[in-house]
Amino acid sequence: MTEHRKFRCLNPALLRYFKTFLVAAETGSFSSAGARLGLTQSAVSTQIRRLEEDLGCTLFDRSGKSVTLSEEGRQMLADASRIVALYESMKGARLQRDTAPLDLGAVSTVQASLLPRAMQRFRVAFPDTHVNIVPGMSTQLLTQVDARELDIAVLVKPRLGIPPELKWVPLVKERFVAVAPKGAPADLKTLLSTVPFIRYNRHSTGGQLVDRYLKRHRLWVREGMELDEPAVILQMVGEGLGCAIIPCELVPLAQTPNVEQVPMPGMPMYREIGVLVRQSALKRASAAALIDAFVAACHER
């Protein structure tokens, strides 16, 4: 049997215990090892004890709160390090083999905000995986994921729920705001009746939310333009071309000059952006890593 095949027979729990052993040996403290590994001191002590029981030896000499490697522990150190290194090498080799292309759908606001940071993280683990990025509205991307034309899509959460064969990973909850050129009326009803309305496309999920809000509050608008990119709508408002109601978390609202927010009556309105992926696609390491990259990009905002 080759070394790699023998290694696959190892109890997975023992791999964690070997990693804990190496960190405890380096720090000389179970509490310090726990802090580095995200474990309690008790959990580190339990893992070391189970490893000692499995190996039939004493790895540390314990004296009060301090621990030092025993003679047997020093002898085991090189082998433990080799086992952990071999495991990491095998895992890295498996990741590198997964170079099949990924088809990723993304709505416009995600492409202009989260996508670049997510791809930076993804490229660290999968530098050779080709990612085909497909633009579209949320309704289109949902259909494409369901039809297996896309592996993953980052879109607005569907109103009608998620089919069981698909998984939803939430990323960010976006609040809708009313925006107007500086100097425009500060009352929303007056604003909408006097300034052209740049409408968020009613074929999109977000645009449908805006349309329902206007009807619920009996707000009539002066129709001006209609398009599907909140960031572009914001630019139009900044140029004095009209007012709008758009989601604000992923657009550069604070950095756009000549734009003011106008209070919106009623309960705040939100949409949820997240990742939609087929359950079967999650078995691919590259797909899982790409989703993790989007989650991390959201946390860095």
Rosetta silent file (secondary structure, phi, psi, omega in degrees, C-alpha in Angstrom):
SEQUENCE: MTEHRKFRCLNPALLRYFKTFLVAAETGSFSSAGARLGLTQSAVSTQIRRLEEDLGCTLFDRSGKSVTLSEEGRQMLADASRIVALYESMKGARLQRDTAPLDLGAVSTVQASLLPRAMQRFRVAFPDTHVNIVPGMSTQLLTQVDARELDIAVLVKPRLGIPPELKWVPLVKERFVAVAPKGAPADLKTLLSTVPFIRYNRHSTGGQLVDRYLKRHRLWVREGMELDEPAVILQMVGEGLGCAIIPCELVPLAQTPNVEQVPMPGMPMYREIGVLVRQSALKRASAAALIDAFVAACHER
SCORE:     score description
SCORE:     0.000 S_00000001
   1 L     0.000  135.857  178.403    0.000    0.000    0.000 S_00000001
   2 L   -72.343  164.209 -179.865    1.312    3.488   -0.864 S_00000001
   3 H   -60.170  -38.904 -179.759    1.789    6.086    1.846 S_00000001
   4 H   -65.857  -39.555 -179.188   -1.208    8.063    0.545 S_00000001
   5 H   -70.725  -38.431  174.994   -3.491    5.003    0.616 S_00000001
   6 H   -61.183  -39.895 -175.788   -2.387    4.095    4.133 S_00000001
   7 H   -64.211  -33.884 -178.822   -3.034    7.669    5.179 S_00000001
   8 L   -67.895  -15.356  178.987   -6.640    7.531    3.970 S_00000001
   9 L   -83.396   -8.091 -176.423   -7.297    4.759    6.506 S_00000001
  10 L   -70.383  137.938  176.082   -6.500    7.088    9.402 S_00000001
  11 L   -58.003  124.233 -177.993   -9.392    8.056   11.684 S_00000001
  12 H   -56.194  -33.651 -179.891  -10.344   11.634   10.671 S_00000001
  13 H   -62.569  -34.129 -178.934  -10.637   12.647   14.336 S_00000001
  14 H   -64.439  -29.967  176.860   -6.991   11.725   14.869 S_00000001
  15 H   -61.441  -43.756  177.621   -5.971   14.320   12.270 S_00000001
  16 H   -62.966  -40.419 -178.250   -7.562   17.027   14.397 S_00000001
  17 H   -65.916  -38.489  177.908   -5.853   15.616   17.487 S_00000001
  18 H   -64.224  -40.625  177.561   -2.454   15.617   15.770 S_00000001
  19 H   -62.555  -42.585  178.443   -2.948   19.283   14.765 S_00000001
  20 H   -63.044  -41.362  178.445   -3.892   20.123   18.343 S_00000001
  21 H   -58.932  -44.072 -178.361   -0.836   18.228   19.604 S_00000001
  22 H   -65.420  -41.118 -179.980    1.467   20.237   17.325 S_00000001
  23 H   -68.893  -40.232  178.312    0.003   23.590   18.395 S_00000001
  24 H   -64.572  -37.686  178.051    0.134   22.634   22.086 S_00000001
  25 H   -66.273  -36.600 -178.830    3.757   21.556   21.678 S_00000001
  26 H   -71.808  -40.377 -175.249    4.590   24.865   19.999 S_00000001
  27 H   -88.431  -21.368 -177.283    2.836   27.063   22.565 S_00000001
  28 L    67.244   24.023 -177.272    3.619   24.973   25.661 S_00000001
  29 L  -157.966  130.367  177.096    0.105   25.655   26.937 S_00000001
  30 H   -68.301  -35.978 -179.878   -3.278   24.017   26.431 S_00000001
  31 H   -68.967  -40.113  177.833   -5.046   27.357   26.957 S_00000001
  32 H   -66.992  -38.645  176.656   -2.847   29.121   24.368 S_00000001
  33 H   -62.698  -42.126  178.838   -3.378   26.237   21.937 S_00000001
  34 H   -62.591  -40.641  179.330   -7.123   26.512   22.464 S_00000001
  35 H   -62.110  -38.979 -179.728   -7.054   30.253   21.787 S_00000001
  36 H   -72.138  -34.633 -175.027   -5.248   29.690   18.503 S_00000001
  37 H   -93.780   -5.617 -176.840   -7.511   26.816   17.433 S_00000001
  38 L    75.924   30.802 -179.817  -10.792   28.279   18.631 S_00000001
  39 L  -120.522  160.005  172.537  -11.195   25.598   21.321 S_00000001
  40 L   -78.606  161.690  176.401  -11.579   25.694   25.074 S_00000001
  41 H   -60.045  -37.697  179.132   -8.694   24.550   27.267 S_00000001
  42 H   -63.109  -39.680  179.780  -10.854   21.596   28.308 S_00000001
  43 H   -66.275  -40.243  177.186  -11.397   20.580   24.662 S_00000001
  44 H   -62.625  -45.628 -179.886   -7.638   20.689   23.991 S_00000001
  45 H   -60.585  -40.712  179.228   -6.959   18.590   27.089 S_00000001
  46 H   -64.994  -43.867 -179.819   -9.595   16.051   26.004 S_00000001
  47 H   -63.826  -41.717  179.758   -8.162   15.756   22.487 S_00000001
  48 H   -64.945  -41.729  179.701   -4.620   15.265   23.800 S_00000001
  49 H   -62.644  -41.407  179.481   -5.808   12.642   26.276 S_00000001
  50 H   -67.293  -36.626  176.812   -7.649   10.714   23.523 S_00000001
  51 H   -65.182  -42.290  177.931   -4.597   10.880   21.298 S_00000001
  52 H   -61.938  -40.431  179.128   -2.435    9.542   24.149 S_00000001
  53 H   -65.298  -40.589 -179.183   -4.919    6.723   24.729 S_00000001
  54 H   -68.762  -37.668 -178.576   -4.940    5.801   21.055 S_00000001
  55 H   -85.335  -16.189 -179.016   -1.131    5.883   20.790 S_00000001
  56 L    70.020   40.650 -179.568   -0.615    4.247   24.182 S_00000001
  57 L  -152.054  171.103  175.661    1.851    6.849   25.439 S_00000001
  58 L  -106.794  118.670 -175.061    2.129   10.101   27.420 S_00000001
  59 L   -88.960  -29.428 -177.884    2.777   13.088   25.176 S_00000001
  60 E  -129.955  143.770  167.767    2.997   15.825   27.816 S_00000001
  61 E   -91.754  123.377 -175.537    4.235   16.085   31.371 S_00000001
  62 E  -103.072  129.896  178.136    1.594   18.088   33.247 S_00000001
  63 E  -140.701   99.489 -175.705    2.528   20.258   36.199 S_00000001
  64 L    64.807 -126.881 -179.432   -0.237   22.580   37.399 S_00000001
  65 L   -90.713   -8.108 -177.459   -1.267   24.821   34.497 S_00000001
  66 E   -97.681  151.137  177.052    1.949   24.300   32.535 S_00000001
  67 E  -133.132  144.005  174.766    2.691   21.438   30.151 S_00000001
  68 E  -134.194  150.836  178.766    5.941   20.283   28.593 S_00000001
  69 E   -61.903  134.561  172.491    6.614   17.630   26.015 S_00000001
  70 L   -78.586  174.870  176.706    7.485   14.259   27.498 S_00000001
  71 H   -61.007  -43.052  178.251   10.292   12.172   26.039 S_00000001
  72 H   -64.830  -37.204  178.772    7.690   10.150   24.119 S_00000001
  73 H   -63.235  -40.699  178.288    6.069   13.399   22.946 S_00000001
  74 H   -64.160  -36.660  179.474    9.378   14.664   21.567 S_00000001
  75 H   -69.350  -31.250 -178.168    9.850   11.394   19.711 S_00000001
  76 H   -81.711  -16.531 -170.110    6.315   11.643   18.233 S_00000001
  77 H   -58.627  -46.637 -177.509    6.666   15.279   17.167 S_00000001
  78 H   -64.739  -41.727  179.578    8.368   14.664   13.803 S_00000001
  79 H   -66.100  -41.011  179.350    5.904   11.910   12.810 S_00000001
  80 H   -62.952  -42.272  178.773    2.902   14.033   13.797 S_00000001
  81 H   -62.606  -40.283  179.667    4.218   16.940   11.762 S_00000001
  82 H   -65.921  -40.532  179.910    4.741   14.663    8.756 S_00000001
  83 H   -62.553  -46.802 -179.007    1.191   13.247    9.025 S_00000001
  84 H   -65.782  -41.827  179.835   -0.394   16.702    9.139 S_00000001
  85 H   -63.559  -39.570  179.079    1.783   17.979    6.282 S_00000001
  86 H   -63.950  -41.918  178.493    0.885   14.943    4.153 S_00000001
  87 H   -61.146  -47.314  179.819   -2.804   15.542    4.771 S_00000001
  88 H   -62.605  -35.929  178.177   -2.532   19.208    3.774 S_00000001
  89 H   -65.405  -43.403  179.099   -0.584   18.215    0.674 S_00000001
  90 H   -64.761  -41.265  179.634   -3.253   15.708   -0.355 S_00000001
  91 H   -64.194  -43.261  178.595   -6.023   18.239    0.245 S_00000001
  92 H   -62.966  -38.862  178.877   -4.200   20.857   -1.806 S_00000001
  93 H   -65.026  -37.748  179.191   -3.645   18.386   -4.643 S_00000001
  94 H   -65.730  -41.605  178.665   -7.359   17.570   -4.694 S_00000001
  95 H   -62.380  -41.994 -177.812   -8.269   21.251   -4.896 S_00000001
  96 H   -66.501  -27.325 -179.879   -5.842   21.817   -7.725 S_00000001
  97 H   -72.869  -23.198 -177.736   -7.369   18.918   -9.713 S_00000001
  98 L   -84.174   79.823 -176.521  -10.803   20.573   -9.670 S_00000001
  99 L  -113.014   10.490  177.784  -10.217   22.913  -12.602 S_00000001
 100 L   -62.783  145.320 -177.258  -13.484   22.358  -14.507 S_00000001
 101 L   -60.857  153.259  173.652  -15.128   25.684  -15.462 S_00000001
 102 E  -116.934  134.671  174.740  -17.762   27.280  -13.237 S_00000001
 103 E  -102.057  114.783 -175.033  -20.748   29.173  -14.636 S_00000001
 104 E  -116.763  121.575  173.908  -21.640   31.999  -12.253 S_00000001
 105 E   -94.542  145.762 -179.961  -24.668   34.230  -12.638 S_00000001
 106 E  -153.767  136.095  174.533  -24.745   37.624  -10.900 S_00000001
 107 L   -71.602  163.836 -170.120  -27.051   40.634  -10.835 S_00000001
 108 H   -60.892  -41.710 -177.454  -25.511   43.965  -11.775 S_00000001
 109 H   -64.843  -32.819  178.332  -25.084   45.354   -8.240 S_00000001
 110 H   -70.694  -41.300  179.575  -23.176   42.238   -7.190 S_00000001
 111 H   -60.869  -35.234 -176.148  -20.879   42.428  -10.212 S_00000001
 112 H   -87.481   -6.769 -175.170  -19.965   46.024   -9.368 S_00000001
 113 L  -128.411  -69.602 -173.654  -19.438   45.458   -5.639 S_00000001
 114 H   -78.325  -32.603 -171.290  -18.946   41.974   -4.160 S_00000001
 115 H   -57.768  -48.539 -178.259  -17.687   40.095   -7.208 S_00000001
 116 H   -58.655  -43.368 -179.427  -14.141   41.547   -7.487 S_00000001
 117 H   -68.290  -38.437  178.514  -13.345   40.897   -3.806 S_00000001
 118 H   -63.869  -40.997 -179.089  -14.872   37.420   -3.923 S_00000001
 119 H   -67.874  -33.783  176.263  -12.831   36.510   -6.997 S_00000001
 120 H   -58.903  -46.013  179.582   -9.630   37.690   -5.317 S_00000001
 121 H   -66.360  -44.292 -177.624  -10.223   35.234   -2.469 S_00000001
 122 H   -60.576  -39.279 -176.542  -11.313   32.428   -4.801 S_00000001
 123 H   -65.167  -24.021  178.101   -8.194   32.770   -6.950 S_00000001
 124 H   -61.959  -43.606 -178.058   -5.936   32.012   -3.969 S_00000001
 125 H   -89.227  -29.856 -175.723   -7.275   28.442   -3.774 S_00000001
 126 L  -130.886   71.192 -176.062   -8.265   27.950   -7.442 S_00000001
 127 L   -68.239  -20.911 -173.929   -5.920   29.991   -9.646 S_00000001
 128 L  -107.025    0.878 -178.300   -6.601   27.887  -12.744 S_00000001
 129 L   -81.849  122.360  178.962  -10.393   27.467  -12.582 S_00000001
 130 L   -77.024  128.831  177.801  -12.158   29.356  -15.378 S_00000001
 131 E  -114.457  117.254  178.237  -15.211   31.259  -14.142 S_00000001
 132 E   -94.335  112.285 -174.056  -17.763   32.276  -16.773 S_00000001
 133 E   -96.571  120.961 -175.362  -19.716   35.224  -15.348 S_00000001
 134 E  -110.291  120.889  177.338  -23.255   35.592  -16.725 S_00000001
 135 E   -80.184  162.531  176.232  -25.208   38.845  -16.126 S_00000001
 136 L   164.115  166.979  172.829  -28.953   38.916  -15.703 S_00000001
 137 L   -79.964  161.229 -174.215  -31.926   39.817  -13.585 S_00000001
 138 H   -58.208  -41.427 -178.504  -32.761   37.621  -10.602 S_00000001
 139 H   -62.965  -38.886  178.349  -35.759   35.985  -12.274 S_00000001
 140 H   -67.922  -44.304 -177.198  -33.636   34.982  -15.278 S_00000001
 141 H   -65.821  -37.218  176.508  -30.764   33.681  -13.161 S_00000001
 142 H   -59.184  -45.447  178.921  -33.122   31.596  -11.009 S_00000001
 143 H   -61.885  -38.762 -178.230  -34.474   29.917  -14.138 S_00000001
 144 H   -70.541  -36.504  175.393  -30.950   29.243  -15.401 S_00000001
 145 H   -66.526  -43.702 -178.960  -29.823   27.640  -12.136 S_00000001
 146 H   -63.078  -31.973 -179.825  -32.979   25.521  -12.072 S_00000001
 147 L   -88.641    6.355 -179.748  -32.324   24.455  -15.675 S_00000001
 148 L    66.010   20.472  175.493  -28.685   23.531  -14.840 S_00000001
 149 L   -82.935  -21.944  176.195  -27.386   26.228  -17.176 S_00000001
 150 L  -124.779  144.570  175.227  -25.620   27.896  -14.224 S_00000001
 151 L   -79.696  -41.506 -174.435  -23.756   26.283  -11.322 S_00000001
 152 E  -142.558  148.618  172.267  -24.216   29.239   -8.969 S_00000001
 153 E  -141.902  140.498  175.803  -26.064   32.560   -9.047 S_00000001
 154 E  -109.190  114.020 -168.575  -25.882   35.594   -6.773 S_00000001
 155 E  -152.523 -176.697  175.864  -29.267   37.264   -6.890 S_00000001
 156 E   -81.765  135.687 -176.947  -32.260   38.643   -5.008 S_00000001
 157 L   -57.971  129.376  179.942  -34.032   35.991   -2.946 S_00000001
 158 L   -63.316  143.351  179.574  -37.104   34.678   -4.822 S_00000001
 159 L   -69.981  -30.336 -171.524  -40.456   35.583   -3.292 S_00000001
 160 L   -90.707   12.357  177.509  -41.959   32.144   -3.890 S_00000001
 161 L    92.789  172.309 -175.947  -39.393   30.169   -1.884 S_00000001
 162 L  -107.576  125.587  175.857  -36.450   27.938   -2.764 S_00000001
 163 L   -58.121  148.737 -174.582  -36.977   24.548   -4.473 S_00000001
 164 L   -62.024  -24.830 -179.315  -35.664   21.640   -2.342 S_00000001
 165 L   -81.493   -3.591  178.964  -32.954   20.733   -4.865 S_00000001
 166 E  -113.368  153.203  177.675  -31.464   24.221   -4.495 S_00000001
 167 E  -118.042  138.092  178.661  -29.659   25.785   -1.533 S_00000001
 168 E  -109.201  127.340  176.968  -29.893   29.437   -0.490 S_00000001
 169 E  -117.200  107.698 -177.890  -26.953   31.131    1.242 S_00000001
 170 E   -67.948  143.442  179.074  -27.874   34.653    2.499 S_00000001
 171 E  -117.362  -56.951 -174.591  -25.290   37.389    1.978 S_00000001
 172 E  -150.362  142.169  175.898  -26.692   40.865    2.649 S_00000001
 173 E  -100.930  117.192 -174.725  -30.023   42.502    3.486 S_00000001
 174 E  -101.816  128.415  176.436  -30.420   45.689    1.442 S_00000001
 175 E   -88.041  140.938  175.827  -32.613   48.576    2.538 S_00000001
 176 E   -88.261  140.513  178.223  -34.423   50.617   -0.111 S_00000001
 177 E  -131.909  152.772  172.020  -34.057   54.399   -0.004 S_00000001
 178 E   -93.383  131.413 -178.780  -35.580   57.294   -1.917 S_00000001
 179 E  -126.269  146.917 -177.487  -32.948   59.511   -3.524 S_00000001
 180 E  -146.800  158.847  174.137  -33.269   62.877   -5.202 S_00000001
 181 E   -63.594  149.804  178.029  -31.042   65.636   -6.603 S_00000001
 182 L   -56.694  136.783  179.276  -29.943   68.216   -4.032 S_00000001
 183 L    91.173   -5.782  178.879  -32.527   70.947   -3.605 S_00000001
 184 L   -76.037  163.341  179.298  -35.468   68.740   -4.644 S_00000001
 185 L   -55.180  140.362 -176.961  -38.601   68.566   -2.435 S_00000001
 186 L   -90.165   -3.543  175.595  -37.969   66.681    0.837 S_00000001
 187 L   -98.075  127.887 -172.199  -41.488   65.204    0.941 S_00000001
 188 H   -62.103  -42.679 -178.115  -41.718   61.960   -1.034 S_00000001
 189 H   -63.101  -43.993  178.037  -45.237   62.518   -2.364 S_00000001
 190 H   -65.580  -42.234  179.727  -44.378   66.019   -3.569 S_00000001
 191 H   -57.966  -49.499 -175.331  -41.051   64.814   -4.967 S_00000001
 192 H   -67.740  -27.231 -178.618  -42.602   62.007   -7.027 S_00000001
 193 H   -85.956  -13.133 -175.987  -45.294   64.263   -8.442 S_00000001
 194 H  -117.569  -21.748 -177.604  -42.895   67.040   -9.521 S_00000001
 195 L  -114.800  135.193  179.833  -39.577   65.327  -10.432 S_00000001
 196 E   -53.459  139.321 -177.343  -39.230   62.653  -13.157 S_00000001
 197 E   -97.291  123.084  175.440  -39.094   59.149  -11.659 S_00000001
 198 E   -93.975  104.107 -167.875  -36.202   56.892  -12.725 S_00000001
 199 E   -87.150  136.744  171.855  -37.824   53.540  -12.203 S_00000001
 200 E   -74.097  123.912 -171.737  -36.079   50.339  -11.155 S_00000001
 201 L   -40.346  122.761 -177.034  -37.074   47.834  -13.869 S_00000001
 202 L   -71.979  -10.572  174.342  -40.438   46.266  -13.029 S_00000001
 203 L   -81.289  -13.606  179.379  -39.362   42.948  -14.549 S_00000001
 204 L   -89.921  158.351  179.264  -36.744   42.611  -11.795 S_00000001
 205 H   -61.415  -44.434  179.194  -37.490   41.380   -8.270 S_00000001
 206 H   -64.534  -39.849  179.225  -36.318   44.673   -6.750 S_00000001
 207 H   -65.037  -34.368  176.577  -38.334   46.705   -9.234 S_00000001
 208 H   -67.040  -36.461  176.384  -41.463   44.741   -8.347 S_00000001
 209 H   -61.976  -43.695  179.115  -40.885   45.566   -4.667 S_00000001
 210 H   -63.486  -43.897 -178.850  -40.718   49.278   -5.527 S_00000001
 211 H   -61.475  -41.761  178.994  -43.848   49.065   -7.659 S_00000001
 212 H   -66.597  -37.480  178.612  -45.804   47.395   -4.846 S_00000001
 213 H   -61.301  -46.735 -178.832  -44.574   50.029   -2.371 S_00000001
 214 H   -61.635  -42.460 -179.098  -45.799   52.878   -4.591 S_00000001
 215 H   -69.011  -39.008 -178.364  -49.207   51.278   -5.053 S_00000001
 216 H   -62.936  -37.072 -177.566  -49.557   50.449   -1.332 S_00000001
 217 L   -97.984    8.594  177.589  -48.912   54.062   -0.355 S_00000001
 218 L    53.074   49.831  179.566  -50.900   55.498   -3.284 S_00000001
 219 L  -104.356  120.825 -179.432  -47.903   57.381   -4.600 S_00000001
 220 L  -100.283  142.948 -173.392  -48.164   58.527   -8.220 S_00000001
 221 L  -121.450  157.545  169.069  -45.019   59.258  -10.211 S_00000001
 222 E   -92.372  104.036 -175.591  -43.908   61.235  -13.250 S_00000001
 223 E   -62.740  130.743  178.294  -42.448   58.458  -15.376 S_00000001
 224 E  -119.697  -66.196  178.857  -39.000   59.341  -16.700 S_00000001
 225 E  -138.741  166.786  176.029  -36.808   56.319  -17.363 S_00000001
 226 E  -144.472  123.428  178.533  -36.721   52.626  -16.463 S_00000001
 227 E  -151.351  172.677 -167.968  -33.588   50.502  -16.138 S_00000001
 228 L  -110.936   15.423 -177.664  -32.181   47.570  -14.173 S_00000001
 229 L  -123.053  103.852 -178.259  -28.946   48.872  -12.632 S_00000001
 230 H   -54.201  -36.896 -179.519  -29.265   50.672   -9.259 S_00000001
 231 H   -65.129  -38.036  178.271  -25.736   52.077   -9.524 S_00000001
 232 H   -71.230  -39.294  176.494  -26.545   53.666  -12.892 S_00000001
 233 H   -58.197  -43.598  178.912  -29.873   54.948  -11.550 S_00000001
 234 H   -60.264  -41.898  177.375  -27.959   56.598   -8.697 S_00000001
 235 H   -61.877  -41.223  178.956  -25.634   58.296  -11.203 S_00000001
 236 H   -60.378  -42.497  178.888  -28.649   59.579  -13.144 S_00000001
 237 H   -63.299  -42.600  178.470  -30.056   61.090   -9.961 S_00000001
 238 H   -61.088  -27.656  178.038  -26.687   62.698   -9.232 S_00000001
 239 L   -85.835    1.731  177.091  -26.801   64.306  -12.680 S_00000001
 240 L    82.424   17.236 -175.136  -30.196   65.833  -11.852 S_00000001
 241 L   -85.781   -7.674  179.471  -32.163   63.667  -14.262 S_00000001
 242 L   160.240 -173.288  176.436  -34.768   62.547  -11.738 S_00000001
 243 E  -114.399  171.303 -176.207  -35.498   60.815   -8.438 S_00000001
 244 E  -162.189  166.073  169.982  -35.612   57.109   -7.624 S_00000001
 245 E  -124.619  116.185 -173.903  -36.165   54.374   -5.048 S_00000001
 246 E  -138.406  158.387  170.490  -33.268   51.913   -5.004 S_00000001
 247 E   -71.825  141.809 -166.851  -31.535   49.378   -2.726 S_00000001
 248 L  -113.512  -11.169 -171.453  -28.600   51.146   -1.102 S_00000001
 249 L   -69.958  -30.873 -174.330  -26.177   48.675    0.517 S_00000001
 250 L  -110.399   15.017  175.356  -24.199   47.745   -2.611 S_00000001
 251 L  -117.801  154.802 -176.252  -24.153   51.095   -4.421 S_00000001
 252 L   -80.632   62.692 -175.470  -21.814   54.041   -3.662 S_00000001
 253 L   -62.165  -47.793 -176.829  -24.537   56.225   -2.158 S_00000001
 254 L   -66.819  -25.276 -176.468  -22.306   58.114    0.275 S_00000001
 255 L   -93.267   -3.490 -177.481  -19.701   58.788   -2.434 S_00000001
 256 L   -91.037  118.173 -177.624  -22.158   60.102   -5.062 S_00000001
 257 L   -72.847  159.157  172.860  -22.289   63.920   -5.117 S_00000001
 258 L    64.212   27.999  179.201  -25.431   66.013   -5.433 S_00000001
 259 E  -125.482  136.443  176.460  -27.738   63.312   -4.064 S_00000001
 260 E  -125.055  147.718  173.263  -29.962   63.509   -0.990 S_00000001
 261 E   -86.154  144.249  177.980  -32.068   60.876    0.722 S_00000001
 262 E  -117.581  129.838 -178.954  -35.777   61.565    1.143 S_00000001
 263 L   -56.632  140.666  178.480  -37.714   59.906    4.018 S_00000001
 264 L  -108.388  126.076  178.615  -40.020   57.081    2.961 S_00000001
 265 L   -69.530  158.156  177.336  -43.324   56.654    4.821 S_00000001
 266 L    86.665 -174.354  179.931  -44.331   53.269    6.206 S_00000001
 267 L   -68.116  144.908  176.059  -42.263   50.273    7.239 S_00000001
 268 L   -56.566  147.566 -178.609  -38.695   50.025    5.868 S_00000001
 269 L  -112.702  135.952 -176.208  -38.428   47.990    2.696 S_00000001
 270 E  -133.741  158.381  165.467  -35.691   45.412    2.151 S_00000001
 271 E  -132.486  152.580 -179.744  -34.465   42.844   -0.311 S_00000001
 272 E  -109.637  126.333  174.544  -32.106   39.965    0.446 S_00000001
 273 E   -97.364  137.347  178.909  -29.118   39.197   -1.755 S_00000001
 274 E  -159.883 -177.147 -179.625  -27.716   35.684   -1.558 S_00000001
 275 E  -104.174  130.957  174.649  -26.217   32.736   -3.384 S_00000001
 276 E  -111.443  127.190 -176.249  -28.404   30.158   -5.081 S_00000001
 277 E  -144.997  146.793  175.072  -26.730   26.850   -5.890 S_00000001
 278 E   -70.741  141.073  179.910  -27.792   23.331   -6.790 S_00000001
 279 H   -56.640  -38.253 -178.623  -27.250   20.876   -3.918 S_00000001
 280 H   -66.885  -31.710 -179.548  -25.318   18.601   -6.288 S_00000001
 281 H   -69.081  -24.339 -179.363  -22.942   21.433   -7.269 S_00000001
 282 H   -65.765  -15.649  178.096  -21.902   21.858   -3.628 S_00000001
 283 H   -71.001  -17.720  177.805  -19.998   18.575   -3.916 S_00000001
 284 L   -82.550  127.707 -179.148  -17.449   20.419   -6.045 S_00000001
 285 H   -60.322  -36.079 -178.271  -14.729   21.983   -3.929 S_00000001
 286 H   -66.877  -39.489  179.378  -14.454   24.932   -6.309 S_00000001
 287 H   -65.333  -44.880  178.673  -18.165   25.753   -6.036 S_00000001
 288 H   -62.342  -39.315  179.816  -18.063   25.601   -2.243 S_00000001
 289 H   -67.070  -35.770  179.553  -14.943   27.799   -2.201 S_00000001
 290 H   -67.225  -40.165  177.180  -16.591   30.389   -4.455 S_00000001
 291 H   -63.859  -45.204  177.824  -19.599   30.620   -2.121 S_00000001
 292 H   -58.542  -36.119 -179.608  -17.270   30.982    0.884 S_00000001
 293 H   -66.069  -38.261  177.679  -15.483   33.778   -0.974 S_00000001
 294 H   -67.736  -40.176  178.453  -18.746   35.715   -1.422 S_00000001
 295 H   -61.531  -44.984  179.395  -19.606   35.290    2.266 S_00000001
 296 H   -63.837  -39.459  179.741  -16.147   36.589    3.231 S_00000001
 297 H   -62.280  -36.172  177.639  -16.465   39.532    0.807 S_00000001
 298 H   -65.992  -41.264 -179.285  -19.721   40.545    2.524 S_00000001
 299 H   -66.408  -24.467 -177.883  -18.076   40.465    5.950 S_00000001
 300 L   -85.235   -9.140 -176.205  -15.283   42.743    4.677 S_00000001
 301 L   -60.684    0.000    0.000  -17.637   45.501    3.474 S_00000001
